[in-house]
């Protein structure tokens, strides 16, 4: 993408200016290849930068001014609900060569998307992408239908060099989480009635033991309750960012 080190430096400076204009928090994670930069936009919307590639998770136009953010190289949509899938936001950040992956139900609104089902694995410019189950067991509508039926939505495991990042999507602490191995960073949703309680998130953490946990999509849930529940789990750092 860049032909010189100076061009990379200029890009990063401009990128940081754009992020600052939106007042988003960012974290830097070191990998064996290059730094992974995480930008916490809002609710379930995240942005990653890795090896000069820009990756968006569930971009929604009401959460950011995308005219002041970088264009996407890769977009991942977990499912079709409006707080995760916004065609307007996708259109604002797309380039001619932007790649988009989504679940099947999101495809009608996710222009030029490619479907990933639970269990599918693909890659994008050296980043491994695995789609994993995201669904409700307990939380249901008055009709008895789960808010997020099994087999419909995706969570994603992204492998950035030697660092594995799990993005839960809208899910509960489902049994399949026991199959997650070597997760370094996890994003787990925590708001009722759609996803998990703090106790359910704490149970999920004990199922697959991420090194760093970011609760996200947490609405008005008291995040301090989760911190208390995990205070004795010294091998997992709970990091609270503005992702309500």
RAQUI-V398682 format. One record per residue. N is the residue number from 1. PHI is phi in whole degrees, -180 to 180 (none if undefined). OMEGA is omega in radians with two decimals (none if undefined). NEAR is the number of other C-alpha atoms within 12 Angstrom. Layout:
# RAQUI-V398682
N_PHI_OMEGA_NEAR + N_PHI_OMEGA_NEAR
This chain:
# RAQUI-V398682
1_none_-3.14_13 + 2_-115_-3.08_14 + 3_-100_3.14_10 + 4_-151_3.12_10 + 5_-65_-3.13_12 + 6_-64_3.11_11 + 7_-65_3.09_14 + 8_-63_-3.13_17 + 9_-63_3.11_15 + 10_-61_3.13_15 + 11_-59_-3.09_23 + 12_-65_3.11_24 + 13_-62_3.13_14 + 14_-63_3.13_17 + 15_-61_-3.14_27 + 16_-67_3.08_25 + 17_-63_-3.14_17 + 18_-64_3.12_22 + 19_-63_-3.12_29 + 20_-61_3.14_20 + 21_-64_3.09_17 + 22_-96_3.08_23 + 23_58_3.12_20 + 24_-97_3.03_27 + 25_-77_3.09_23 + 26_-137_3.02_27 + 27_-127_3.07_24 + 28_-114_3.10_17 + 29_-116_3.12_26 + 30_-82_3.02_21 + 31_-123_3.14_20 + 32_-74_3.13_15 + 33_-104_3.10_17 + 34_-142_-3.13_18 + 35_-70_3.01_22 + 36_-105_-3.13_32 + 37_-104_-3.13_30 + 38_-110_3.05_30 + 39_-112_-3.09_38 + 40_-96_-3.03_38 + 41_-83_3.06_36 + 42_-177_3.04_34 + 43_58_3.12_36 + 44_-111_-3.08_43 + 45_-93_-3.14_43 + 46_-129_3.00_41 + 47_-135_3.09_39 + 48_-115_2.93_40 + 49_-124_-3.13_37 + 50_-152_-3.12_34 + 51_51_3.11_27 + 52_66_3.06_30 + 53_-102_3.14_32 + 54_-106_-3.09_35 + 55_-122_3.07_40 + 56_-108_3.00_43 + 57_-112_3.05_46 + 58_47_3.13_51 + 59_-69_3.12_47 + 60_-132_-2.96_34 + 61_-68_-3.13_27 + 62_-75_-3.09_20 + 63_-95_-3.07_27 + 64_-161_2.98_31 + 65_-93_-3.03_25 + 66_-71_3.05_28 + 67_-68_3.14_20 + 68_-106_3.13_21 + 69_-118_-3.12_34 + 70_-65_3.04_32 + 71_-70_-3.05_32 + 72_-89_2.89_34 + 73_-90_-3.12_31 + 74_-142_3.06_39 + 75_-127_3.05_45 + 76_-119_3.09_49 + 77_-113_-3.11_50 + 78_-77_3.13_51 + 79_-167_-2.87_46 + 80_-88_-3.11_30 + 81_-67_-2.97_29 + 82_-64_3.09_23 + 83_-86_3.08_28 + 84_-129_-3.11_38 + 85_-124_-3.11_39 + 86_-136_-3.13_32 + 87_-56_3.14_30 + 88_-63_3.12_24 + 89_-65_3.13_33 + 90_-59_-3.13_37 + 91_-63_-3.10_25 + 92_-70_-3.04_25 + 93_-104_-3.11_35 + 94_-73_2.92_30 + 95_-116_-3.14_18 + 96_-61_-3.07_15 + 97_-108_3.10_15 + 98_-66_3.09_27 + 99_-102_-3.14_31 + 100_-128_3.04_40 + 101_-118_-3.12_42 + 102_-155_2.99_42 + 103_-78_-3.02_38 + 104_-62_-3.09_24 + 105_-67_3.13_26 + 106_-85_-2.98_32 + 107_-58_-3.13_28 + 108_-59_-3.13_18 + 109_-105_-3.12_26 + 110_-102_-3.02_35 + 111_-57_3.07_25 + 112_61_-3.14_22 + 113_-78_3.03_27 + 114_-113_-3.04_25 + 115_-82_2.91_31 + 116_-121_3.08_33 + 117_-101_3.08_31 + 118_-51_-3.14_28 + 119_98_3.12_24 + 120_-75_3.10_23 + 121_-134_3.07_22 + 122_-146_3.10_24 + 123_-148_3.10_21 + 124_-144_3.08_26 + 125_48_3.07_22 + 126_88_3.12_17 + 127_-99_3.10_30 + 128_-78_-3.11_22 + 129_-127_3.09_35 + 130_-120_3.08_32 + 131_-92_-3.09_39 + 132_-126_-3.07_37 + 133_-63_3.06_40 + 134_-144_-3.05_41 + 135_-163_3.08_36 + 136_-99_2.97_34 + 137_-110_-3.03_28 + 138_-99_-3.00_24 + 139_-78_-3.05_27 + 140_-138_3.05_20 + 141_-75_3.12_16 + 142_-61_3.12_9 + 143_-75_-3.08_8 + 144_95_3.11_13 + 145_-81_3.09_16 + 146_-63_3.07_25 + 147_-58_3.12_29 + 148_-134_-3.08_33 + 149_-65_3.13_27 + 150_-61_3.08_27 + 151_89_-3.08_28 + 152_-95_-3.07_33 + 153_-92_3.12_42 + 154_-116_2.66_45 + 155_-102_3.14_49 + 156_-135_2.94_47 + 157_-110_3.12_40 + 158_-109_3.13_39 + 159_-109_3.11_32 + 160_-104_-3.06_34 + 161_57_-3.12_23 + 162_-99_-3.10_22 + 163_-115_3.11_29 + 164_-104_-3.13_31 + 165_-117_3.11_38 + 166_-108_3.06_42 + 167_-108_-2.95_46 + 168_-69_-2.96_49 + 169_69_3.10_50 + 170_-89_-3.03_48 + 171_-150_2.91_47 + 172_-106_3.12_42 + 173_-80_-3.02_35 + 174_-79_-3.08_34 + 175_-58_-3.11_22 + 176_-63_3.10_25 + 177_-62_3.10_33 + 178_-65_-3.14_20 + 179_-84_3.13_17 + 180_-74_-3.08_33 + 181_-123_3.01_22 + 182_65_-3.14_23 + 183_-77_3.11_32 + 184_-88_-3.06_32 + 185_-134_3.13_40 + 186_-127_2.97_38 + 187_-111_-3.10_43 + 188_-122_-3.10_48 + 189_-79_-3.03_46 + 190_-149_3.01_40 + 191_-152_3.11_32 + 192_-93_0.09_27 + 193_-92_-2.92_26 + 194_-88_-3.07_31 + 195_-131_-2.98_37 + 196_-122_2.92_38 + 197_-84_3.03_33 + 198_-55_3.13_31 + 199_-65_3.11_28 + 200_-69_3.08_31 + 201_-64_3.12_41 + 202_-61_3.09_35 + 203_-64_3.12_25 + 204_-61_3.14_36 + 205_-59_-3.13_43 + 206_-72_3.12_26 + 207_-76_-3.06_21 + 208_-133_2.92_29 + 209_54_3.03_30 + 210_-69_3.11_36 + 211_-77_3.12_27 + 212_-130_3.09_30 + 213_-119_2.96_38 + 214_-112_2.95_40 + 215_-68_3.10_47 + 216_-140_3.12_41 + 217_54_-2.99_40 + 218_-104_3.02_35 + 219_53_3.14_24 + 220_-99_3.13_20 + 221_-64_3.11_25 + 222_-77_-3.09_22 + 223_-68_3.12_34 + 224_-65_3.08_20 + 225_-64_3.09_22 + 226_-66_3.12_35 + 227_-57_3.13_25 + 228_-64_-3.12_15 + 229_-64_-3.08_24 + 230_-106_-3.04_28 + 231_-64_-3.13_15 + 232_-94_3.12_14 + 233_-92_-2.97_21 + 234_-72_-3.11_17 + 235_-89_3.09_17 + 236_-132_3.10_26 + 237_-91_3.09_23 + 238_-93_3.14_33 + 239_-114_-3.10_27 + 240_-98_3.06_26 + 241_-126_-3.09_27 + 242_-75_-3.10_26 + 243_-137_-3.10_31 + 244_-87_none_26
